[in-house]
Amino acid sequence: MELISGNIEKSIYLIRGQRVMIDSDLAKLYAVETKTLNRQVKRNIKRFPPDFMFQLSSQEATNLKCQIGTSSLAHGGRRKLPFAFTENGVAMLSGILNSNQAIEVNIAIMRIFTKLRSFLLLERELTERMDNLEKGTVKLFKTVFERMDNLEDKITPRLSPHRKKIGLK
């Protein structure tokens, strides 16, 4: 299952601001053909609203090919644009793919999505703490420099504006 987890993590992409998995990657994990997975999805399309699954645009598919190095259409690659499944879409797949492998893979995918959410929350929390620390440090340095300026004003003797400066004619 560790090998599957590593493959799952590598198969999660950020597209349209959402973490998604592509139909062909899911098909490999579920040990079915991509067309079989997509056929099952189309038979149960009511289970997959746009926030669960969407089809990539041509530009998104091209960008994805560049990112993961899939084959081109000229070399026997895909003829149709891939589908992307959000976490909810992947969860919904468990209801339409009912093999033991599909169930195990779905559980592993859900655990990884949960880990990703935990990491994102931790990252957000750390960023907030660093921002607060930075604000506090800036405030502290501002106070220190203001006090140093006040001390300098007290220590430095003030020259009378009528007094002649030495060395000047």
C-alpha positions as CSV (number, residue, x, y, z in Angstrom):
1,M,0.0,0.0,0.0
2,E,3.0,2.3,0.5
3,L,3.8,2.1,-3.2
4,I,0.2,3.1,-4.0
5,S,0.4,6.1,-1.6
6,G,3.5,7.4,-3.3
7,N,1.8,7.1,-6.7
8,I,-1.3,8.9,-5.4
9,E,0.7,11.8,-4.0
10,K,2.5,12.2,-7.4
11,S,-0.9,12.1,-9.2
12,I,-2.5,15.0,-7.4
13,Y,-2.4,18.2,-9.4
14,L,-3.4,21.8,-8.8
15,I,-5.8,22.8,-11.6
16,R,-8.2,25.7,-11.5
17,G,-7.2,26.3,-7.9
18,Q,-8.3,22.8,-6.9
19,R,-6.4,19.7,-6.0
20,V,-7.5,17.0,-8.5
21,M,-6.6,13.7,-9.9
22,I,-6.8,12.9,-13.6
23,D,-9.0,10.0,-15.0
24,S,-6.0,8.1,-16.5
25,D,-4.1,8.1,-13.2
26,L,-7.2,7.0,-11.3
27,A,-7.8,4.2,-13.8
28,K,-4.2,2.9,-13.3
29,L,-4.7,2.9,-9.6
30,Y,-8.0,1.1,-9.8
31,A,-6.5,-1.3,-12.4
32,V,-9.1,-0.5,-15.1
33,E,-8.9,1.1,-18.5
34,T,-9.4,4.9,-18.6
35,K,-12.3,4.4,-21.1
36,T,-13.9,1.9,-18.6
37,L,-13.7,4.4,-15.8
38,N,-15.1,7.2,-17.9
39,R,-17.9,5.0,-19.2
40,Q,-18.9,4.3,-15.6
41,V,-18.8,8.0,-14.8
42,K,-20.9,8.9,-17.8
43,R,-23.5,6.2,-16.8
44,N,-23.7,7.8,-13.4
45,I,-23.2,11.5,-14.4
46,K,-25.7,12.8,-11.8
47,R,-23.2,11.8,-9.1
48,F,-20.6,14.1,-10.6
49,P,-21.5,17.8,-10.5
50,P,-19.0,20.4,-11.7
51,D,-17.4,20.7,-8.3
52,F,-16.7,17.0,-8.2
53,M,-15.5,16.5,-11.8
54,F,-14.7,18.7,-14.8
55,Q,-13.1,18.2,-18.2
56,L,-9.8,19.9,-18.9
57,S,-9.6,22.6,-21.5
58,S,-7.2,22.1,-24.4
59,Q,-4.7,24.5,-22.8
60,E,-4.9,22.7,-19.4
61,A,-4.4,19.3,-21.1
62,T,-1.4,20.7,-23.0
63,N,0.1,22.1,-19.8
64,L,-0.5,18.8,-18.0
65,K,1.3,16.9,-20.8
66,C,4.3,19.2,-20.5
67,Q,4.2,18.7,-16.7
68,I,3.9,14.9,-16.7
69,G,5.2,13.9,-20.1
70,T,2.3,12.0,-21.6
71,S,2.2,11.0,-25.2
72,S,1.0,13.3,-28.0
73,L,-2.0,12.5,-30.3
74,A,0.4,11.9,-33.2
75,H,1.9,8.9,-31.3
76,G,-1.3,7.2,-30.3
77,G,-2.1,9.3,-27.2
78,R,-5.5,10.4,-26.0
79,R,-8.2,11.5,-28.4
80,K,-10.4,13.2,-25.8
81,L,-9.6,15.7,-23.2
82,P,-9.1,14.2,-19.7
83,F,-11.4,14.5,-16.8
84,A,-10.2,15.9,-13.5
85,F,-11.8,14.6,-10.2
86,T,-11.8,16.7,-7.0
87,E,-11.6,15.0,-3.6
88,N,-15.4,14.7,-3.6
89,G,-15.4,13.3,-7.1
90,V,-12.8,10.6,-6.1
91,A,-15.0,9.7,-3.1
92,M,-18.0,9.4,-5.4
93,L,-16.0,7.0,-7.7
94,S,-16.1,4.5,-4.8
95,G,-19.8,4.1,-5.3
96,I,-19.6,3.3,-9.0
97,L,-16.4,1.2,-9.0
98,N,-17.1,-1.7,-6.7
99,S,-14.0,-3.9,-6.8
100,N,-11.9,-4.6,-3.7
101,Q,-8.9,-2.8,-5.3
102,A,-11.1,0.3,-5.9
103,I,-12.2,0.3,-2.3
104,E,-8.6,0.0,-1.0
105,V,-7.3,2.7,-3.4
106,N,-10.2,5.0,-2.5
107,I,-9.4,4.7,1.2
108,A,-5.7,5.5,0.5
109,I,-6.7,8.5,-1.7
110,M,-9.0,9.9,1.0
111,R,-6.2,9.6,3.6
112,I,-3.7,11.5,1.4
113,F,-6.2,14.3,0.6
114,T,-6.8,14.5,4.4
115,K,-3.0,14.8,5.0
116,L,-2.7,17.5,2.3
117,R,-5.5,19.5,4.1
118,S,-3.6,19.1,7.4
119,F,-0.3,20.3,5.8
120,L,-2.1,23.3,4.3
121,L,-3.7,24.2,7.6
122,L,-0.3,23.9,9.4
123,E,1.4,26.0,6.7
124,R,-1.3,28.6,7.0
125,E,-0.9,28.6,10.8
126,L,2.9,28.9,10.5
127,T,2.6,31.8,8.0
128,E,0.3,33.6,10.4
129,R,2.6,33.1,13.3
130,M,5.6,34.4,11.3
131,D,3.6,37.4,10.1
132,N,2.7,38.2,13.7
133,L,6.3,37.8,14.8
134,E,7.5,40.1,12.0
135,K,4.9,42.7,13.0
136,G,6.0,42.5,16.6
137,T,9.7,42.8,15.6
138,V,9.1,45.8,13.4
139,K,7.2,47.5,16.3
140,L,9.9,46.7,18.8
141,F,12.7,48.0,16.5
142,K,10.7,51.2,15.9
143,T,10.4,51.7,19.6
144,V,14.1,51.1,20.2
145,F,15.1,53.5,17.4
146,E,12.7,56.2,18.7
147,R,14.2,55.9,22.2
148,M,17.7,56.1,20.8
149,D,16.8,59.3,18.9
150,N,15.4,60.7,22.2
151,L,18.6,59.8,24.0
152,E,20.7,61.3,21.3
153,D,18.8,64.6,21.5
154,K,19.3,64.7,25.3
155,I,23.0,63.9,25.1
156,T,24.0,66.1,22.2
157,P,24.5,69.7,23.3
158,R,22.4,72.2,21.4
159,L,24.2,75.0,19.8
160,S,22.9,78.4,19.9
161,P,21.9,79.7,16.4
162,H,23.8,83.0,17.1
163,R,27.0,81.3,18.1
164,K,29.8,81.4,15.6
165,K,31.1,78.0,14.6
166,I,34.8,77.2,15.0
167,G,36.8,77.1,11.7
168,L,34.4,79.1,9.7
169,K,35.1,82.7,8.6
